[in-house]
Amino acid sequence: MTSDALSHLDEHGHARMVDVSEKDVTQREATARGRVVMQPTTLALIVEGRAPKGDVLATARIAGIMAAKRTHELIPLCHPLPISGVEVHLVSGADGASVEIEATVRVTSQTGVEMEALTAVSVAALTVYDMCKAVERGMSIEDVRLAAKSGGRSGDYRAP
């Protein structure tokens, strides 16, 4: 397979799960970030604990952790992984009108956890939206991205 070939397609163009059995088991970590942008009044409800559906940040944190653990059930061709750690942090943004989300996932395995970190951020953001949509439907989920990864054959990556 050439370096520009898509690893999830076989020689006939059919989808396949990548065989990682020959890869080394190494410690791997990935961090993803994203945010939910909203009106300052909506953020105030969240921070003050007055959102109608309850503790938004705690619920979104749990949802993100659960999502990381179930990524292989959501994303086709993802490997089920023995995740050793997931941290999801949600804080009010410095702009006074957003919730900033960061998820870090760790594993000792033959493949990385980038998708698990991205899924954790995405589901945490969706949970914030779901818990606040009765107050504001115009919120937006933005800038979900891989911030960093380490371990594995491709080495380390840090977003600019």
Residue frames as qw, qx, qy, qz and C-alpha x, y, z in Angstrom:
[[0.000, 0.891, 0.453, 0.000, 0.00, 0.00, 0.00],
 [0.408, 0.460, -0.033, 0.788, 1.44, 3.40, -0.94],
 [0.225, -0.217, -0.488, 0.815, 1.70, 6.19, 1.61],
 [0.276, 0.056, -0.058, -0.958, -1.13, 8.11, -0.07],
 [0.414, -0.237, -0.813, -0.334, -3.49, 5.11, -0.06],
 [0.556, -0.446, 0.130, -0.689, -6.51, 5.16, 2.21],
 [0.012, 0.281, -0.923, 0.261, -5.93, 2.59, 4.93],
 [0.503, 0.151, 0.653, -0.546, -9.62, 1.78, 5.40],
 [0.761, 0.480, -0.067, -0.431, -10.10, 0.65, 1.79],
 [0.764, -0.149, 0.579, 0.244, -8.87, -2.61, 0.32],
 [0.254, -0.229, 0.608, 0.717, -7.41, -2.98, -3.19],
 [0.088, 0.460, 0.783, 0.409, -10.96, -3.14, -4.59],
 [0.117, -0.362, -0.043, -0.924, -12.12, 0.02, -2.84],
 [0.629, -0.516, -0.534, -0.230, -14.18, -1.83, -0.23],
 [0.344, -0.740, 0.315, -0.484, -14.27, -0.63, 3.36],
 [0.820, -0.053, -0.533, 0.201, -12.21, -2.67, 5.80],
 [0.566, -0.818, 0.101, -0.008, -11.01, -2.50, 9.37],
 [0.342, 0.735, -0.559, 0.174, -7.25, -1.94, 9.45],
 [0.924, -0.199, -0.290, 0.147, -5.35, -4.94, 10.80],
 [0.090, -0.870, 0.365, -0.318, -3.18, -3.64, 13.64],
 [0.952, -0.305, 0.014, 0.017, -1.93, -7.04, 14.83],
 [0.802, 0.225, -0.095, 0.545, 1.63, -6.37, 13.61],
 [0.048, 0.800, -0.125, 0.585, 1.87, -2.94, 15.25],
 [0.388, 0.088, -0.671, 0.626, 3.73, -2.45, 18.52],
 [0.431, -0.759, -0.488, -0.011, 1.79, -1.98, 21.73],
 [0.354, 0.191, -0.234, 0.885, 2.71, 1.49, 23.01],
 [0.068, -0.612, -0.522, 0.590, 1.30, 4.10, 25.32],
 [0.149, 0.410, 0.471, 0.767, -0.86, 6.49, 23.35],
 [0.046, -0.593, -0.489, 0.638, -2.69, 9.67, 24.26],
 [0.160, 0.445, 0.468, 0.746, -4.87, 12.13, 22.38],
 [0.018, -0.505, -0.437, 0.744, -6.38, 15.46, 23.36],
 [0.128, 0.521, 0.592, 0.602, -9.25, 17.10, 21.50],
 [0.020, -0.346, -0.348, 0.871, -10.94, 20.45, 22.01],
 [0.008, -0.516, -0.627, -0.584, -14.14, 22.20, 20.98],
 [0.028, 0.157, 0.419, -0.894, -16.65, 24.69, 22.24],
 [0.031, 0.667, 0.729, 0.147, -20.32, 25.54, 22.42],
 [0.101, 0.085, -0.006, 0.991, -21.06, 29.20, 21.67],
 [0.182, -0.661, -0.727, -0.021, -24.13, 30.75, 23.27],
 [0.115, -0.821, -0.093, -0.551, -25.60, 33.94, 24.63],
 [0.158, 0.371, -0.618, 0.675, -23.99, 35.24, 27.84],
 [0.610, -0.282, 0.244, -0.700, -27.33, 34.78, 29.64],
 [0.944, 0.022, -0.278, -0.177, -27.34, 31.06, 28.76],
 [0.587, 0.309, -0.585, 0.467, -23.79, 30.67, 30.03],
 [0.209, -0.408, 0.451, -0.766, -24.80, 32.43, 33.26],
 [0.852, -0.196, -0.003, -0.485, -27.58, 29.85, 33.80],
 [0.882, 0.158, -0.421, 0.138, -25.05, 27.05, 33.34],
 [0.377, 0.383, -0.536, 0.651, -22.40, 28.54, 35.62],
 [0.340, -0.335, 0.378, -0.793, -24.91, 29.49, 38.32],
 [0.024, 0.054, 0.987, -0.146, -26.50, 26.03, 38.24],
 [0.420, 0.351, 0.392, -0.739, -29.90, 27.36, 37.19],
 [0.299, 0.167, -0.710, -0.615, -30.33, 25.46, 33.90],
 [0.750, -0.103, 0.046, -0.652, -33.79, 23.85, 33.81],
 [0.911, 0.106, -0.380, -0.123, -32.42, 20.34, 33.15],
 [0.850, -0.497, 0.003, 0.174, -29.85, 20.37, 35.98],
 [0.424, -0.709, 0.396, 0.401, -26.07, 20.42, 36.24],
 [0.703, 0.690, -0.091, -0.149, -25.05, 20.90, 32.61],
 [0.209, 0.742, -0.635, 0.048, -21.28, 20.67, 33.04],
 [0.456, -0.311, 0.808, -0.207, -21.34, 17.53, 35.22],
 [0.802, 0.332, 0.437, -0.235, -23.77, 15.78, 32.89],
 [0.610, 0.752, -0.231, -0.098, -21.76, 16.72, 29.79],
 [0.079, -0.651, 0.751, -0.081, -18.54, 15.50, 31.46],
 [0.626, -0.064, 0.754, -0.186, -20.10, 12.09, 32.14],
 [0.766, 0.570, 0.209, -0.211, -21.53, 11.94, 28.60],
 [0.364, 0.798, -0.475, -0.074, -18.09, 12.68, 27.13],
 [0.280, -0.459, 0.835, -0.116, -16.43, 9.96, 29.20],
 [0.722, 0.191, 0.626, -0.225, -19.10, 7.43, 28.26],
 [0.668, 0.711, -0.026, -0.217, -18.82, 8.39, 24.58],
 [0.118, 0.716, -0.684, -0.070, -15.04, 7.88, 24.52],
 [0.438, -0.221, 0.859, -0.149, -15.53, 4.36, 25.87],
 [0.650, 0.393, 0.630, -0.162, -18.12, 3.56, 23.17],
 [0.197, 0.662, -0.354, -0.631, -16.50, 5.17, 20.14],
 [0.070, -0.179, 0.914, 0.357, -16.05, 1.83, 18.39],
 [0.264, 0.472, 0.830, -0.138, -19.85, 1.41, 18.49],
 [0.233, 0.817, 0.239, -0.470, -20.41, 4.79, 16.83],
 [0.212, 0.753, -0.446, -0.434, -17.64, 5.17, 14.24],
 [0.963, 0.256, 0.022, -0.086, -17.50, 2.44, 11.61],
 [0.812, 0.400, -0.290, 0.310, -14.23, 0.48, 11.47],
 [0.145, -0.738, 0.474, -0.458, -12.89, 1.87, 14.78],
 [0.568, 0.064, -0.791, 0.219, -11.19, -0.70, 16.98],
 [0.652, -0.713, -0.177, -0.190, -12.59, -1.38, 20.45],
 [0.413, 0.529, -0.501, 0.546, -9.83, -0.27, 22.81],
 [0.647, -0.479, -0.515, 0.295, -8.95, -0.97, 26.44],
 [0.057, 0.790, -0.056, 0.608, -9.02, 2.70, 27.42],
 [0.594, -0.176, -0.565, 0.546, -7.03, 3.32, 30.56],
 [0.177, -0.491, -0.369, 0.769, -8.09, 6.91, 31.20],
 [0.133, 0.643, 0.477, 0.584, -10.47, 9.62, 30.05],
 [0.190, -0.468, -0.356, 0.786, -10.55, 13.18, 31.32],
 [0.132, 0.655, 0.504, 0.548, -13.16, 15.67, 30.13],
 [0.232, -0.395, -0.320, 0.830, -12.97, 19.29, 31.25],
 [0.093, 0.727, 0.501, 0.460, -15.64, 21.92, 30.60],
 [0.300, -0.438, -0.280, 0.800, -15.13, 25.55, 31.57],
 [0.265, 0.894, 0.314, -0.177, -16.79, 28.83, 30.73],
 [0.652, 0.422, 0.159, 0.609, -14.95, 30.57, 27.94],
 [0.355, -0.307, -0.132, 0.873, -12.99, 33.77, 28.48],
 [0.027, -0.252, -0.424, -0.870, -15.37, 35.44, 25.99],
 [0.289, 0.116, 0.533, -0.787, -18.24, 35.06, 28.46],
 [0.700, 0.311, -0.005, -0.643, -20.36, 33.38, 25.80],
 [0.730, 0.307, -0.585, -0.176, -19.09, 29.81, 25.41],
 [0.830, -0.425, 0.352, -0.078, -18.31, 26.54, 27.12],
 [0.333, 0.652, -0.675, -0.089, -14.81, 25.31, 26.26],
 [0.960, -0.149, 0.171, -0.167, -14.38, 21.53, 26.20],
 [0.252, 0.633, -0.731, -0.019, -11.19, 19.48, 26.34],
 [0.960, -0.161, 0.135, -0.185, -10.93, 15.69, 26.43],
 [0.133, 0.623, -0.771, -0.017, -7.80, 13.59, 26.90],
 [0.970, -0.040, 0.035, -0.237, -7.87, 9.84, 26.36],
 [0.062, -0.636, 0.769, 0.009, -5.11, 7.34, 27.18],
 [0.978, 0.069, 0.049, -0.192, -4.53, 3.75, 26.15],
 [0.254, -0.522, 0.780, 0.234, -1.75, 1.18, 25.93],
 [0.784, 0.384, 0.451, -0.185, -2.54, -0.49, 22.65],
 [0.569, 0.040, 0.579, 0.583, -1.68, -1.04, 19.00],
 [0.175, 0.584, 0.457, 0.647, -3.71, 1.91, 17.73],
 [0.131, 0.113, -0.257, 0.951, -4.38, 5.46, 18.82],
 [0.062, -0.582, -0.741, 0.330, -7.22, 7.21, 20.60],
 [0.020, -0.047, 0.171, 0.984, -7.74, 10.31, 18.46],
 [0.358, -0.353, -0.616, -0.606, -11.28, 9.28, 17.53],
 [0.482, -0.515, -0.671, 0.229, -12.12, 8.60, 21.17],
 [0.253, -0.351, -0.233, 0.871, -10.97, 12.09, 22.22],
 [0.139, -0.050, -0.368, -0.918, -12.86, 13.73, 19.34],
 [0.430, -0.425, -0.728, -0.324, -15.98, 11.71, 20.14],
 [0.398, -0.470, -0.583, 0.530, -15.78, 12.69, 23.83],
 [0.065, -0.243, -0.029, 0.967, -15.66, 16.39, 22.93],
 [0.257, -0.158, -0.572, -0.763, -18.43, 16.06, 20.36],
 [0.462, -0.478, -0.739, -0.114, -20.83, 14.23, 22.68],
 [0.314, -0.434, -0.448, 0.715, -20.05, 16.56, 25.60],
 [0.049, 0.121, -0.170, -0.977, -20.87, 19.50, 23.31],
 [0.375, -0.290, -0.682, -0.557, -24.08, 17.86, 22.11],
 [0.428, -0.482, -0.716, 0.268, -25.06, 17.29, 25.74],
 [0.133, -0.323, -0.211, 0.913, -24.53, 20.97, 26.58],
 [0.236, -0.047, -0.435, -0.868, -26.72, 21.84, 23.60],
 [0.434, -0.362, -0.785, -0.252, -29.41, 19.32, 24.57],
 [0.380, -0.476, -0.631, 0.480, -29.57, 20.48, 28.16],
 [0.093, -0.448, -0.141, 0.878, -29.84, 24.17, 27.17],
 [0.081, 0.226, 0.662, 0.710, -31.89, 24.08, 23.97],
 [0.142, -0.734, -0.664, -0.002, -35.09, 25.01, 25.82],
 [0.259, -0.767, -0.122, 0.575, -33.39, 28.27, 26.80],
 [0.151, 0.746, -0.346, -0.548, -31.53, 28.95, 23.53],
 [0.875, 0.306, 0.373, 0.041, -31.77, 27.14, 20.20],
 [0.479, 0.863, -0.145, 0.063, -29.21, 29.36, 18.47],
 [0.551, -0.645, 0.499, 0.176, -26.16, 27.84, 20.18],
 [0.750, 0.568, -0.328, -0.085, -23.44, 26.50, 17.90],
 [0.860, -0.346, 0.293, 0.235, -20.90, 23.74, 18.33],
 [0.438, 0.871, -0.221, 0.016, -17.60, 24.95, 16.91],
 [0.180, 0.769, -0.594, 0.153, -13.95, 24.20, 16.37],
 [0.906, -0.271, 0.315, -0.078, -13.93, 20.51, 17.32],
 [0.572, 0.691, -0.437, 0.066, -10.38, 19.43, 16.53],
 [0.901, -0.166, -0.208, 0.342, -7.47, 17.24, 17.51],
 [0.162, -0.964, 0.201, -0.069, -5.15, 19.32, 19.70],
 [0.028, -0.658, 0.751, -0.047, -2.42, 16.74, 20.32],
 [0.987, -0.040, -0.059, -0.141, -1.53, 13.06, 20.10],
 [0.061, -0.690, 0.720, -0.043, 1.41, 11.02, 21.20],
 [0.617, -0.165, 0.766, -0.072, 2.62, 7.46, 20.75],
 [0.802, 0.455, 0.379, -0.085, 2.52, 5.08, 17.87],
 [0.716, 0.151, 0.382, 0.564, 4.40, 4.84, 14.61],
 [0.286, 0.775, 0.266, 0.496, 3.42, 8.32, 13.38],
 [0.421, 0.058, -0.339, 0.840, 4.88, 9.96, 16.49],
 [0.096, -0.562, -0.501, 0.652, 3.70, 13.09, 18.23],
 [0.127, 0.562, 0.450, 0.682, 1.44, 15.82, 16.87],
 [0.126, -0.539, -0.426, 0.715, 0.61, 19.23, 18.33],
 [0.295, 0.797, 0.472, 0.236, -1.87, 21.50, 16.59],
 [0.362, 0.316, -0.036, 0.876, -0.48, 24.93, 15.73]]
